[in-house]
Structures are given as structure tokens and as C-alpha cells.
Amino acid sequence: MNDKPSQRTEAQRYVAMNRKARFDYFITDTVEAGIMLTGTEVKSLRSGQASIQEAFAGPKDGALYLLNAYVPEYKLAGEHLQHETRRPRKLLLHKREMNKLMGVVNREGMTIVPLGIYFNKRGMAKVELGLAKGKHKADKRDTIKKRDWERDKARIMRERG
């Protein structure tokens, strides 16, 4: 069976996912952005070893950067070709999109959280950014309660046939 990238499941499509982001934040809007990477970073991402759990996006020098994302060194490259593992990586957005995101962040106190890194059909690395507002403890408990109920409901329906 031929497994093309367009036929892959949603979970297989991502190189790195920030699953905890949807638990910690209310995601109001999502945006796809390109990311500037070096060659060894791309190789390391393709092997699926990145982590964006503590990462966030923020302004720096008039552009939007992905900060605190971990992309490990690529072992097969020479020492002089290696990249810094937690360096700021520039995000590629249209000026209008960037101004819109930064305006909402400044006005309403929201944050920009990376939800996932993936390669599109053309093989370009993309970052899915979410415009997020933090959840309070009660909201998180409510999310856990809903998730448990959905799991129990599915189990009951499976048992009944």
C-alpha cells in the first residue's frame, strides 16, 4: 500500500506537537507560519526529535520569532555544521498577519503558542501557531471532567454494541 503524505493521519503529519497547549490555553485562532531553519535543523526535524513544549512566539527586532523551541543537534553532521539547540528561529508571516497577531497580544494580553511543527506537501517546514488565552484552574478541571465523560461514554456505547 502506498502511503502518501496527503493520506497520513493528523497525528502522523506532525514532527513535533504541543499537546499540553490545548489543555493550558483557550485557543481562539490558528495561523500557519513558515520557519527559517539551517540544514542540520531540517535533518533533525525530519528524524522527529524536536520539542516545543516550553516554546512560545514573541517579537524581536521587528519580526516574530519562535523562542525556546528545542531542536537537537544532528549527530551525522560535522561539529562545525551544528546549530544551537534552543536558538530563536524567525517565523515567516505576511506583515499584515504579524501586525494582527501582535496587536491582539498587546491589546488583549493573549499569547502566541506553537501547536505543532510539520512539513507541508512541498517539503517546507511549517509551524502552526495558536492565539491563546490562559485557562484558570477551574477551567482545567472542567476540561478534565469533559474528557473523562467522553471516554466513559465511548466505553458504554462500545459495551452496548
C-alpha positions, 0 to 999 in steps of 0.5 A: 500500500502506498502511503502518501503524505496527503493520506497520513493521519493528523497525528502522523503529519506532525514532527513535533506537537504541543499537546499540553497547549490545548489543555493550558490555553483557550485557543481562539485562532490558528495561523500557519507560519513558515520557519527559517531553519539551517540544514542540520535543523531540517535533518533533525526535524525530519528524524522527529526529535524536536520539542516545543513544549516550553516554546512560545512566539514573541517579537524581536527586532521587528519580526516574530520569532519562535523562542525556546523551541528545542531542536537537537543537534544532528549527530551525522553532521560535522561539529562545525555544521551544528546549530544551537539547540534552543536558538530563536528561529524567525517565523515567516508571516505576511506583515499584515498577519504579524501586525494582527497577531501582535496587536491582539497580544498587546491589546488583549494580553493573549499569547502566541503558542506553537501547536505543532511543527510539520512539513507541508506537501512541498517539503517546507517546514511549517509551524502552526501557531495558536492565539491563546488565552490562559485557562484558570484552574477551574477551567482545567478541571472542567476540561478534565471532567469533559474528557473523562465523560467522553471516554466513559461514554465511548466505553458504554456505547462500545459495551452496548454494541 
